[in-house]
Amino acid sequence: TYDELYNMPITNGVDIENYADLRICTLDTYLSICKDFGMTPVIELKGKNNTEYYGEIIDLVAKYDLEAIYISFEFDNIKALREVTDAKLFYLVNEITDEDIALAKSIDNCGIDFDGNKEENFENGMIAKCQEEGLELGAWTIDELEVVDKLVENGVTLITTNAIEPAK
């Protein structure tokens, strides 16, 4: 049940031993934390289902008077989101392609969020092409400071990480 899942401790993850009694965070709790600390929530919508609930998600974000960023690997999710919000969107991709650029450009205020650890994304000229096309860039999942620096130098403005603290 939902209650069982909500009360189940998280037992796996980076440095999990430092976070005793860690539990799943609800979207409501996450948004409250973002509000309290002046953070911009980034919400990833997974899979190709449940688009009928996107309005509820948008309403919950509005309850906290926050401007969220929405990301998804599923372009259909991006299209469905655009129907209910004018918030910033990012289309998630592994390696940037011309097709990805065209899809992102077909949606207002939509950028591309790519695998920033893949050298191909730096070597193939697609980052520059995104910028030429006026697309904002994000990168995931970046846990090394050297890669963060490289991304910032290349105009990336949204960086997702698994690391609470920089890698040593």
Salt bridges, closest charged atoms under 4 A:
ASP28 OD1 - LYS63 NZ 3.23
GLU44 OE2 - LYS46 NZ 3.43
GLU74 OE1 - LYS48 NZ 3.92
ASP76 OD1 - LYS79 NZ 3.70
ASP98 OD1 - LYS129 NZ 2.50
GLU119 OE2 - LYS150 NZ 2.86
GLU133 OE1 - LYS105 NZ 2.65
GLU136 OE1 - LYS88 NZ 3.11
GLU165 OE1 - LYS168 NZ 3.89
